[in-house]
Amino acid sequence: MFSAFFISRARFAMVISLVIIIAGVIAIRVLPVAQFPDIVPPQVSVQGFYPGANSEIVAETVAAPIEAEVNGVDDMLYMTSTSDNSGRYRLDVTFAVGTDPDIAAVNVQNRVALALPTLPSEVTQQGVSVRKQSTSMLLTVNLLSPEGTFDRLFLSNYMEINIRDALARLPGVGEASQFGPLDYAMRIWLDPQVMTSLGVSEAEVVDAIRRQNLQAAAGRLGAPPDNEGRAFTYTLQAKGRLTTPEEFDRILVRTNPDGSVIRLADVARIELGAQTYDANAWIDGVPTAALGIYLAPGANALETADLVYATLDQLAERFPDDLEYDIYYDTTDFVRISMRNVVITLLQALSLVILVTYAFLGDWRSTLIPVLAIPGSIIGTFAILLAAGLSINTVSMFAIILAIGIVVDDAIVVVENTQRLIDEEKLSAKEAAKRAMQQVTGPVIATTLVLYAVFVPTAFLPGITGQLYLQFAVTISVAVTLSSLIALTLSPALCGLLLRPSREPRGPLRWFFNFLDWSRDGYARSVASLGRRSFIAVLIIAASMAGTVWLFEKVPTGFIPNEDTGYFFIDVSLPDASSIDRTGAVLQEVQQLLAAEEEIDHVLTVAGFSLLAGVRSSGGLAIAVLKHWDDRPGAQSTSDAVLARVCPAEASGASPGDRLCLRRPADPGPGYRRRHRDGVVGSGRASAGRAGAGAAGLHHQHQREPRDPTRLLDLQRPDAAVVPRHRPREGRDAGRAPVRSLRDPAGESRLA
């Protein structure tokens, strides 16, 4: 018999369990940790730039050839593209869940290579990039100058030159990108009136800059063959490219016949500025450079965040005076506190299982055997999760908590049957264990197979839902398998070593067993009574089924739980071609609205960037970071409650889950001749996109006369509170959350 071998060799059974536990402990240290499993479909991004072209030309000359070739690439689900009036083009190709992102990137690169010969030369000279697109934003790094010594241009370039590259190469970081970087560029502003009076054309200016701003190879002095008798050969170094506005000022545009010259400074103004001014970022209304850190697929979120913090601390030692960094938006805060609460729940469940087991078995020896089966079954499960390429997350940990109550069942069956044989047939512990295993080995295996029939099918669900439940099914199934293995090896061996003839329970245990006997007898009498009145049993079953159906209809449904992760996003949309200043003014009002809520700690706003679309846009983005959970207890302080106050639900045409954030002033007074409607579209449910949770966006649409002085926004909130500029890093073991989208329901122009 299989179990008899281990009953006679108890040490061997203990070694097997120890090996399982050790493997699980090692796996726990290396398994990636995240809030949810990696359920986001992989994406590959294709980006190009056509200088001077508008969106229509980009769509015709760049988008059409590339998309014609990329369409139908292996495992592709869909693709979306954006062409804007600045000449930028972006194509996001989404692949089926489970596709290797590296293989997907190679396949897209091969398709794009086929389209390159058909693209304009200006585009190929700039380069067409193909890269894996990280969709899980881990945190944002904010660089700012508290005293205002450095402007936004300096902050953005310092971030790009000294910080971004150092963070991008860290293990676990998939991408590090600024929200609208202001890259240094030499701006040359031509004066058309002066050029006309001097007879200078734009072509002359461009040609002069190209000829005089270049890196030339000056050659060598004393090089062969003319090096006879020379002891040294010198490499000549020329000035090279120009780097300062003064050097560009001296570029010679033309030499006139009378000997006079026209320099670039005579027809233009030169300054060192940004290549583009399409985006601006603020933290609590203070200019900042914001860098988004995106997690690589399968990486450990907690370890990656710790590496980012450690690297930033090292880089900060070389910061100039009046330059600081801080991290306000950090998704690992919620992961840390979630895992801490899961561990607490795990210990509570373990304590409850031990207490219940002791109460029903009535002996510490009998209780110890099932309890010793728990570590091997639970900890050993993590080794299989590592081998299967899964992770530690809230789903797998929830399965672990449920498994605690299941893994002891087989061991309890073995203990109770062995104890019965010891008491009734007066057998020795080892003989009773062998006899007991002859009787319960089949049932133990059968119950394991029954549990397989319940949980294993969920592992084969397709799509994103299947990826979510795969972790749950694998965790439960592996834990049950290990518990059965331990019940057939370690548990009978321990029974042969520890069990003794039972004694009459005393004290509280005796009272409990008397109550248990009374309850069992009462239940038996009730069942016998129902057997004589079967129609009553049928009515009870029918009522239970009807109640189940009613609850199924009433209980809210959802893909994943809507949790207070400590933050929410607001996506602000304005009409196309809205200026960056106009967007900044709207975002300033949004920031004041959010800062007026005492639960909100910091507000990050970005003009000219949409987090939902992942591209530059005429709108903007606001991230509201709430205070630590301990500082805002109560149901009215959750992120959903705060967002509901900021964006109160309206009955006028709003679908369930939508928010209408802005509304017409209650008393606009005479002269109000506008028609406007403000709305929000988007649910508070978490999403698997770049933002990671639900979204809210801000839209107006209206018509007005120029003389109308009425404010565009009437948010009807208290005056904005003064929000501290920084938050210390201590006490940040908490988290963040949703994006609500304020979308225009009618599709008209949305903000004047």
C-alpha positions in Angstrom: 0.0 0.0 0.0 1.3 3.5 -0.9 0.8 5.1 2.5 2.1 2.1 4.5 5.6 2.9 3.1 5.6 6.4 4.6 4.0 5.2 7.9 7.0 2.9 8.4 9.4 5.7 7.2 8.1 8.8 8.8 11.3 10.8 8.3 11.1 10.3 4.6 7.6 11.7 4.6 8.8 14.7 6.6 11.7 15.3 4.2 9.2 15.4 1.2 7.1 18.0 3.0 10.2 20.0 3.9 11.4 20.0 0.3 8.0 21.3 -0.9 8.1 24.1 1.7 11.7 25.1 0.8 10.8 25.2 -2.9 7.8 27.4 -2.0 9.8 29.8 0.1 12.4 30.3 -2.7 9.6 30.9 -5.2 8.0 33.5 -2.9 11.2 35.5 -3.0 11.4 35.6 -6.8 7.7 35.7 -7.9 6.5 39.0 -9.4 4.1 40.9 -7.2 1.3 43.0 -8.6 -2.3 44.0 -7.9 -3.8 41.9 -10.6 -2.6 39.2 -13.0 -1.1 40.4 -16.3 -4.4 40.5 -18.2 -3.7 43.5 -20.5 -3.4 42.5 -24.2 0.2 43.4 -25.4 0.6 46.3 -27.6 3.2 47.4 -30.2 3.5 51.1 -31.0 4.7 52.5 -34.4 5.6 56.2 -34.5 6.8 58.5 -37.2 7.2 62.2 -37.9 6.5 64.2 -41.1 7.9 67.7 -40.5 5.5 70.4 -41.7 2.6 68.1 -42.7 -0.9 68.4 -41.4 -3.0 65.6 -40.2 -4.6 64.9 -43.6 -1.3 64.6 -45.4 0.1 62.4 -42.6 -2.9 60.1 -42.9 -2.6 59.8 -46.7 1.2 59.5 -47.1 2.3 57.9 -43.8 -0.7 56.2 -42.1 -2.2 54.5 -45.2 1.0 52.7 -46.4 2.0 51.5 -43.0 -1.5 50.3 -41.9 -2.0 48.5 -45.2 1.1 46.4 -44.5 0.6 46.0 -40.8 -3.0 45.0 -41.1 -3.4 41.2 -40.5 -0.2 40.6 -38.6 -0.1 37.4 -36.6 -2.4 37.4 -33.5 -3.5 40.9 -34.0 -6.8 41.9 -32.4 -7.2 45.5 -33.7 -5.2 48.6 -34.3 -5.8 52.3 -33.7 -3.8 55.2 -35.2 -3.5 59.0 -34.7 -2.3 61.6 -37.1 -2.1 65.2 -35.9 -1.4 68.6 -37.4 2.2 68.7 -36.0 3.2 65.9 -38.4 3.2 63.1 -35.8 1.9 59.7 -36.5 1.2 56.9 -34.1 -0.2 53.4 -34.6 -1.0 51.1 -31.7 -1.4 47.4 -32.6 -3.1 45.3 -29.9 -2.5 41.6 -29.8 -4.3 38.6 -28.3 -3.8 38.0 -24.6 -0.8 35.6 -24.1 1.1 36.7 -27.3 4.8 37.1 -26.7 5.4 40.9 -27.0 8.9 40.5 -28.4 7.7 38.3 -31.2 4.8 40.7 -31.8 7.2 43.6 -32.1 9.4 41.7 -34.6 6.4 40.8 -36.7 5.3 44.5 -36.8 8.8 45.6 -37.6 9.0 43.3 -40.6 5.6 44.6 -41.9 6.7 48.3 -41.4 10.0 47.6 -43.3 7.9 46.7 -46.3 6.1 50.1 -46.2 9.3 52.2 -45.7 10.1 52.6 -49.4 6.7 54.1 -50.1 7.0 56.7 -47.3 8.1 60.3 -48.0 11.9 60.8 -47.6 11.3 63.3 -44.8 9.7 60.6 -42.7 12.4 58.0 -43.3 15.1 60.5 -42.5 13.4 61.2 -39.1 13.0 57.4 -38.6 10.0 55.2 -37.9 10.2 53.5 -34.5 8.6 50.2 -33.6 8.6 49.3 -29.9 6.6 47.3 -27.3 4.1 49.5 -25.7 3.9 49.3 -21.9 0.3 49.9 -20.7 0.7 49.6 -16.9 1.9 52.9 -15.5 3.7 52.2 -12.2 4.4 55.7 -10.9 5.2 59.3 -12.0 8.3 61.2 -11.0 7.9 64.9 -10.6 10.9 67.3 -10.9 10.3 70.8 -9.7 12.1 74.0 -8.4 10.5 75.1 -5.1 11.9 78.6 -5.2 11.4 79.1 -9.0 15.1 79.2 -9.9 14.6 76.9 -12.9 11.9 77.2 -15.5 9.9 74.5 -17.1 12.3 74.2 -20.0 15.3 73.4 -17.7 13.3 71.0 -15.6 12.1 69.0 -18.7 15.6 68.8 -20.2 17.3 67.9 -16.9 14.7 65.1 -16.5 15.4 63.9 -20.1 19.2 64.1 -19.9 20.0 63.1 -16.3 17.1 61.0 -15.0 15.0 59.4 -17.7 17.8 57.2 -19.2 18.9 56.1 -15.7 15.4 54.9 -14.8 14.6 53.4 -18.3 17.4 50.9 -18.0 16.4 49.6 -14.5 15.2 46.0 -14.4 11.4 45.8 -14.5 10.9 49.2 -16.2 9.3 48.8 -19.6 9.3 52.4 -20.6 10.0 55.8 -19.1 8.5 58.8 -21.0 7.7 62.4 -20.1 4.3 63.9 -20.5 5.1 66.3 -23.2 8.9 66.8 -23.1 10.4 70.2 -23.9 13.5 69.1 -25.7 16.2 71.8 -26.2 16.2 73.3 -29.7 17.7 76.4 -31.4 14.7 78.5 -32.4 15.3 80.9 -35.4 12.5 83.5 -35.9 12.8 85.1 -39.3 11.7 88.7 -39.8 9.9 88.7 -43.2 9.9 92.6 -43.5 13.6 92.8 -43.0 14.2 89.9 -45.4 12.1 91.5 -48.0 13.9 94.8 -47.8 17.3 93.1 -48.1 16.1 90.7 -50.8 16.9 87.6 -48.7 14.8 84.4 -49.3 14.1 81.6 -46.8 16.0 79.2 -49.1 19.1 81.3 -48.7 18.8 81.3 -44.9 18.3 77.5 -44.8 21.2 76.9 -47.2 23.5 79.1 -45.1 22.6 77.3 -41.9 23.1 73.9 -43.5 26.5 74.9 -44.9 27.9 76.5 -41.8 26.4 74.3 -39.1 28.0 71.0 -39.8 30.5 68.5 -38.4 33.3 68.3 -40.9 36.3 65.9 -41.0 39.4 68.2 -41.1 41.8 65.4 -41.8 45.3 64.8 -40.3 48.6 66.7 -40.4 51.7 64.7 -41.3 49.8 61.6 -42.4 51.1 59.3 -45.1 52.2 59.6 -47.8 53.6 63.1 -47.0 55.1 62.1 -43.6 58.7 61.6 -44.5 60.9 62.6 -41.7 58.0 63.6 -39.4 57.9 62.2 -35.9 54.2 62.8 -35.2 50.9 62.8 -37.0 48.2 65.1 -35.7 44.4 64.7 -36.2 42.9 68.1 -36.8 39.7 69.0 -35.1 37.3 71.6 -36.5 34.8 73.7 -34.5 31.9 71.5 -35.4 28.2 72.2 -35.0 27.1 75.5 -33.4 25.7 75.3 -29.9 24.9 78.9 -28.7 22.6 81.6 -30.1 25.6 83.9 -30.4 27.3 81.4 -32.8 24.2 81.2 -34.9 24.0 85.0 -34.9 27.3 85.1 -36.8 26.2 82.8 -39.6 26.9 84.5 -42.9 23.8 84.6 -45.1 25.2 86.7 -48.0 28.1 88.8 -49.1 27.1 91.8 -51.2 29.2 93.2 -54.1 30.1 96.3 -52.1 31.8 94.1 -49.5 29.0 94.3 -46.9 27.7 91.1 -45.4 24.3 89.9 -44.1 24.4 87.7 -41.1 21.6 85.6 -39.6 21.2 88.0 -36.7 20.3 90.8 -39.2 17.2 88.9 -40.5 16.2 86.7 -37.5 16.0 86.4 -33.8 17.7 83.3 -32.3 17.0 81.8 -28.9 17.5 78.5 -27.2 14.1 77.1 -26.6 12.0 74.0 -26.8 11.5 72.0 -30.0 7.8 72.0 -29.4 5.5 73.7 -26.9 2.7 71.2 -27.1 2.4 70.2 -23.5 2.9 71.6 -20.0 2.7 70.0 -16.6 1.9 71.3 -13.1 1.8 69.7 -9.6 -0.6 71.6 -7.4 -0.3 74.5 -9.8 3.5 74.7 -9.7 5.3 74.0 -13.0 7.0 70.6 -13.1 8.4 68.0 -15.4 6.5 64.7 -15.1 8.0 61.4 -16.0 5.8 58.3 -16.3 7.4 54.9 -15.4 5.7 51.9 -17.0 6.1 48.4 -15.8 7.5 45.7 -18.0 5.3 42.6 -18.6 5.8 40.1 -15.8 8.0 42.4 -13.7 7.7 42.7 -9.9 6.0 46.0 -9.2 7.2 46.4 -5.7 10.9 45.6 -6.5 10.8 47.9 -9.5 9.3 50.8 -7.5 12.0 50.3 -4.8 14.7 50.4 -7.5 13.3 53.6 -8.8 13.3 55.2 -5.4 16.8 54.1 -4.7 18.1 55.3 -8.1 16.4 58.7 -7.6 18.0 59.1 -4.2 21.4 58.5 -5.7 20.7 60.9 -8.6 19.4 63.6 -6.2 22.8 63.8 -4.5 24.0 65.5 -7.7 21.0 67.8 -8.1 21.8 71.6 -8.3 20.4 73.8 -5.5 16.7 74.4 -5.6 16.0 71.2 -7.6 13.9 68.5 -6.0 12.0 65.4 -7.0 9.0 63.7 -5.5 6.7 60.8 -6.4 3.0 61.6 -5.7 1.4 59.0 -7.9 2.6 55.5 -7.0 0.4 52.5 -7.7 2.5 50.3 -5.5 1.2 52.0 -2.5 -2.1 50.3 -3.0 -0.4 47.0 -3.8 1.6 47.1 -0.6 -1.4 47.8 1.6 -3.5 45.2 -0.2 -0.8 42.6 0.3 -0.5 43.5 3.9 -4.3 43.2 4.4 -4.2 39.9 2.5 -1.5 38.5 4.8 -3.5 39.6 7.9 -6.6 37.9 6.5 -4.4 34.8 5.8 -3.3 34.7 9.4 -6.8 35.2 10.6 -8.1 32.4 8.4 -5.3 30.1 9.7 -6.1 30.9 13.3 -9.8 30.2 12.7 -9.0 26.9 11.0 -6.8 25.8 13.9 -9.4 26.8 16.5 -12.3 25.0 14.7 -10.2 21.9 14.1 -9.2 21.8 17.8 -12.9 22.4 18.8 -14.1 19.4 16.8 -11.2 17.0 17.3 -10.9 17.8 21.0 -7.2 16.9 21.3 -4.0 18.9 20.6 -2.3 15.8 19.1 -5.1 15.3 16.6 -5.2 19.0 15.9 -1.4 19.2 15.2 -1.5 16.8 12.3 -3.9 18.7 10.1 -2.2 22.0 11.0 1.2 20.6 9.9 -0.4 19.9 6.5 -1.2 23.5 5.9 2.4 24.9 5.4 3.3 22.3 2.8 0.1 22.7 0.8 0.0 26.5 0.9 3.7 27.4 0.7 4.4 24.7 -1.9 1.8 26.2 -4.2 4.0 29.2 -4.9 6.6 26.9 -6.4 4.1 25.7 -9.0 3.0 29.3 -9.6 6.6 30.2 -10.4 6.9 27.2 -12.8 3.7 28.2 -14.5 4.8 31.8 -15.1 2.1 33.3 -12.8 2.5 35.9 -10.1 1.5 36.8 -6.6 -1.5 39.1 -6.7 -4.8 39.7 -5.0 -6.5 37.0 -7.1 -4.0 34.3 -6.3 -3.8 35.3 -2.6 -7.6 35.2 -2.4 -7.4 31.6 -3.7 -4.7 30.8 -1.0 -7.1 32.1 1.7 -9.9 29.9 0.5 -7.5 27.0 0.2 -6.6 27.1 3.9 -10.1 25.7 4.7 -9.8 23.0 2.1 -6.4 21.6 2.5 -7.0 20.4 6.1 -10.0 18.3 5.1 -8.1 15.3 3.8 -5.8 15.3 6.8 -8.8 15.5 9.2 -10.4 12.5 7.5 -7.2 10.5 8.0 -6.9 11.6 11.7 -10.5 10.9 12.6 -10.5 7.5 11.0 -7.2 6.5 12.7 -8.4 7.8 16.0 -11.6 5.8 15.7 -9.7 2.6 15.0 -7.4 3.2 18.0 -10.4 3.7 20.3 -12.8 1.0 18.9 -10.4 -1.8 17.9 -7.6 -1.0 20.4 -4.9 -1.0 17.7 -1.5 0.5 18.0 -1.1 3.9 16.3 0.9 2.6 13.4 -1.5 -0.4 12.8 -4.5 1.9 13.1 -2.9 4.3 10.6 -2.3 1.5 8.1 -5.8 0.2 8.5 -7.3 3.7 8.2 -5.4 4.4 5.0 -6.8 1.2 3.4 -10.2 2.7 4.0 -9.8 6.4 3.1 -7.2 6.4 0.3 -9.8 6.1 -2.3 -12.1 8.8 -0.8 -9.2 11.2 -0.5 -8.3 10.8 -4.2 -12.0 11.0 -5.1 -12.6 14.2 -3.3 -9.5 15.7 -5.0 -10.9 14.8 -8.4 -14.3 16.3 -7.5 -12.6 19.6 -6.6 -10.7 19.4 -9.9 -14.1 19.1 -11.7 -15.1 22.4 -10.0 -12.0 24.5 -10.4 -10.1 23.2 -13.4 -12.7 24.2 -16.1 -12.4 27.9 -15.1 -8.7 27.8 -16.1 -9.8 27.3 -19.7 -12.0 30.3 -20.0 -11.0 32.4 -23.1 -10.0 36.1 -23.3 -9.1 38.5 -20.5 -11.6 37.0 -18.1 -9.9 33.6 -18.6 -6.6 35.1 -17.8 -8.0 36.5 -14.5 -9.6 33.2 -13.4 -6.6 31.2 -14.5 -4.6 32.3 -11.5 -7.5 31.4 -9.2 -8.1 28.0 -10.7 -4.4 27.0 -10.8 -3.8 28.2 -7.2 -6.7 26.2 -5.8 -6.0 23.1 -7.8 -2.3 23.0 -6.9 -3.1 23.5 -3.2 -5.7 20.7 -3.3 -3.2 18.4 -5.0 -0.5 19.1 -2.5 -2.9 18.6 0.4 -3.9 15.2 -1.0 -0.2 14.2 -1.4 0.5 15.2 2.2 -2.6 13.4 3.4 -1.3 10.2 1.8 2.3 10.6 3.1 2.9 12.9 6.0 -0.5 12.8 7.8 -0.6 8.9 8.2 3.1 9.0 9.3 2.3 11.6 12.0 -0.8 9.6 13.1 1.5 6.6 13.7 3.8 8.8 15.8 1.5 11.1 17.7 -2.0 9.6 18.2 -3.0 8.0 21.5 -6.3 6.6 22.8 -8.7 9.4 23.3 -9.9 10.6 26.7 -13.2 11.9 27.8 -13.3 15.7 27.1 -13.5 18.0 30.1 -14.5 21.5 30.8 -15.6 23.8 27.9 -14.8 21.0 25.3 -17.3 18.7 27.0 -20.0 21.4 26.9 -19.2 21.9 23.2 -19.4 18.2 22.4 -22.7 17.9 24.3 -24.1 20.8 22.2 -22.7 19.2 19.1 -24.5 16.0 19.9 -27.7 17.8 20.6 -27.5 19.7 17.3 -26.8 16.5 15.3 -29.7 14.7 16.9 -32.0 17.7 16.2 -30.9 17.9 12.6 -31.5 14.1 12.2 -35.1 14.5 13.6 -35.7 17.5 11.2 -34.6 15.5 8.2 -36.7 12.6 9.2 -39.7 14.9 9.6 -39.2 16.4 6.2 -38.9 12.9 4.7 -42.5 12.3 5.8 -43.6 15.7 4.4 -41.8 16.0 1.1 -43.9 18.8 -0.2 -42.4 21.1 2.5 -38.9 20.2 1.4 -39.8 21.0 -2.2 -41.2 24.4 -1.2 -38.0 25.2 0.8 -35.9 24.3 -2.2 -38.1 26.3 -4.6 -37.9 29.3 -2.2 -34.1 29.0 -2.1 -33.8 28.9 -5.8 -36.2 31.9 -6.2 -34.1 33.9 -3.6 -30.9 33.0 -5.5 -32.3 34.3 -8.8 -33.5 37.5 -7.1 -30.2 38.1 -5.5 -28.4 37.4 -8.8 -30.5 40.1 -10.4 -30.0 42.6 -7.6 -26.3 42.3 -6.7 -24.1 44.6 -8.9 -22.0 42.8 -11.4 -18.5 43.7 -12.6 -15.3 42.4 -14.1 -13.1 43.3 -11.1 -14.0 44.9 -7.8 -14.2 48.7 -7.7 -11.8 49.5 -4.9 -10.5 52.7 -3.3 -7.0 52.7 -4.7 -6.3 56.3 -3.5 -6.4 58.3 -6.8 -8.6 59.0 -9.8 -8.0 60.5 -13.3 -9.8 63.2 -15.1 -9.4 63.5 -18.9 -10.2 67.0 -20.1 -11.3 67.3 -23.8 -11.5 70.6 -25.7 -12.3 71.4 -29.3 -9.7 70.5 -31.9 -6.9 73.1 -32.4 -7.4 74.6 -28.9 -4.3 76.4 -27.7 -2.1 75.2 -24.9 -2.8 78.3 -22.9 -6.6 77.7 -23.2 -6.2 74.2 -22.0 -3.9 75.3 -19.2 -6.6 77.8 -18.0 -9.2 75.0 -17.9 -6.9 72.7 -16.0 -6.2 75.5 -13.5 -9.9 75.6 -12.7 -10.0 71.8 -12.5 -7.0 71.9 -10.1 -8.7 74.4 -7.9 -11.9 72.3 -7.8 -10.0 69.2 -6.8 -7.8 71.0 -4.3 -11.0 72.3 -2.5 -11.7 68.7 -1.4 -9.9 68.0 1.9 -9.4 64.4 1.1 -7.2 65.2 -2.0 -3.6 65.6 -1.2 -2.0 66.5 -4.6 -3.2 67.3 -8.1 -1.0 66.6 -11.1 -2.3 68.3 -14.3 -0.9 68.0 -17.8 -2.0 70.2 -20.7 -1.8 68.8 -24.2 -1.6 65.1 -23.3 -4.4 62.5 -23.0 -3.7 59.5 -20.8 -6.7 57.6 -22.2 -5.4 58.0 -25.8 -1.8 57.9 -24.8 -1.0 60.7 -27.2 -0.7 64.4 -27.3 -4.1 66.1 -27.8 -5.9 69.4 -27.6 -7.1 68.4 -24.1 -5.4 67.6 -20.9 -5.1 65.3 -17.9 -5.6 65.6 -14.2 -4.5 63.0 -11.6 -6.0 63.5 -8.1 -4.0 61.8 -5.5 -5.9 61.3 -2.2 -4.4 61.3 1.3 -3.4 58.1 3.0 -6.4 55.9 4.0 -5.6 56.4 7.7 -6.0 60.1 7.2 -9.4 59.9 5.6 -11.5 57.2 7.4 -15.1 56.7 6.6 -17.3 55.9 3.7 -17.6 59.6 2.6 -13.8 59.8 2.2 -13.2 57.1 -0.4 -12.1 57.9 -3.9 -15.5 57.1 -5.3 -17.2 59.3 -2.8 -14.8 62.2 -3.5 -15.3 61.8 -7.2 -19.1 61.7 -6.8 -18.9 65.0 -5.0 -16.7 66.5 -7.7 -18.8 65.1 -10.5 -22.3 64.6 -9.1 -24.6 62.3 -11.0 -27.3 64.0 -12.9 -30.6 62.5 -14.3 -30.6 64.5 -17.5 -29.6 61.9 -20.0 -26.8 60.3 -18.1 -26.5 56.6 -18.4 -25.6 54.5 -15.3 -22.1 55.2 -14.2 -21.8 58.5 -16.1 -21.0 61.8 -14.4 -22.0 65.3 -15.3 -19.4 67.5 -13.7 -20.1 71.0 -14.9 -23.5 72.6 -15.3 -25.1 75.9 -16.2 -24.9 78.6 -13.5 -28.1 78.8 -11.5 -28.6 82.5 -12.1 -26.7 83.7 -15.1 -28.4 87.0 -15.1 -29.3 89.2 -18.1 -27.2 89.1 -21.2 -26.7 85.3 -20.9 -27.1 84.2 -24.5 -25.3 80.9 -24.5 -26.4 77.4 -25.0 -24.1 75.0 -23.3 -24.2 71.5 -22.0 -21.5 69.9 -19.8 -21.1 66.2 -19.5 -19.0 63.3 -18.4 -18.9 59.9 -20.1 -17.2 56.9 -18.6 -17.7 54.6 -15.7 -15.9 54.3 -12.4 -15.0 50.7 -13.1 -11.4 49.7 -13.4 -10.1 49.2 -16.9 -7.2 47.3 -18.2 -5.9 50.3 -20.2 -2.9 52.5 -19.7 -4.5 54.3 -16.8 -5.4 51.1 -14.9 -8.8 52.2 -13.7 -12.0 54.1 -14.5 -11.9 57.6 -16.1 -13.5 61.0 -16.0 -13.3 63.7 -18.5 -14.4 67.2 -18.7 -16.3 68.6 -21.6 -18.4 71.7 -22.4 -20.1 72.7 -25.4 -21.6 76.2 -25.9 -22.1 79.2 -28.1 -21.5 82.7 -26.7 -21.3 86.3 -27.8 -17.9 88.0 -27.3 -19.5 90.6 -25.0 -20.8 87.9 -22.6 -18.8 88.1 -19.4 -20.2 85.0 -17.7 -17.7 82.5 -16.5 -17.4 79.3 -18.6 -17.2 77.1 -15.5 -19.5 77.1 -12.5 -18.2 74.2 -10.5 -20.1 75.3 -7.4 -17.4 74.2 -5.0 -15.8 76.1 -2.1 -12.8 78.2 -2.7 -9.7 76.2 -3.4 -7.7 75.3 -0.3 -4.0 75.8 -0.1 -2.4 72.4 -0.9 1.2 71.7 0.3 3.6 71.4 -2.5 5.3 68.3 -1.3 4.5 65.2 0.7 7.1 63.4 2.7 7.8 59.8 1.6 7.2 58.4 5.1 3.9 56.7 5.7 3.3 55.9 2.0 2.3 52.2 2.4 -1.0 52.8 0.7 -2.4 53.1 -2.8 -4.4 54.9 -5.5 -7.1 54.5 -8.6 -10.0 55.3 -11.3 -10.1 57.4 -14.5 -13.5 58.9 -15.3 -14.0 60.3 -18.7 -15.9 63.5 -19.2 -17.0 63.0 -22.8 -19.3 65.2 -24.9 -22.5 63.2 -25.6 -23.4 65.3 -28.7 -20.1 65.4 -30.5 -20.2 69.2 -30.9 -17.3 71.6 -30.1 -16.8 71.2 -26.4 -15.1 74.2 -24.8 -14.7 77.7 -26.0 
